[in-house]
Structures are given as C-alpha cells and as structure tokens.
Amino acid sequence: HLLFNISGILLFYPVPCMRVPIKLARIMGNTTAEYRWFAIFYLIVMFFCVPGCVFALSM
C-alpha cells in the first residue's frame, strides 16, 4: 500500500497538468463539508451500486 501511494505521488505530482486527482479530492472535500449527506451517498454508490451493476453485467 505504501509503494502504491508513493508511485501515485511520483506519477501525478511532478507535472502540474497531471494533478487532476488533487483537484478532484479538493472538490469532493468541499462538497462533503457543505452537504453532509453527500459522504454517505458517495459511499453507498461507490461500494454497493457500482459493484452491483458491474456484477449484474457480468452475469
């Protein structure tokens, strides 16, 4: 896990136009700070709905 994180930093951080994950994380944090329900909604969608759809498509 540590090597995965370090490789992500080495891949995305040095080039300014590749810092999209940082911008997306900032947007997600601001949205969650403003709308508390968004965090629960995001978790439900990303951990149940999306995997459920992928599983249903694989059947």
Secondary structure, DSSP 4 states (H G I P E B T S, - for coil): -HHHHHHHHHHHSSSGGG-HHHHHHHHHHHHHHH-THHHHHHHHIIIIIHHHHHHHHH-
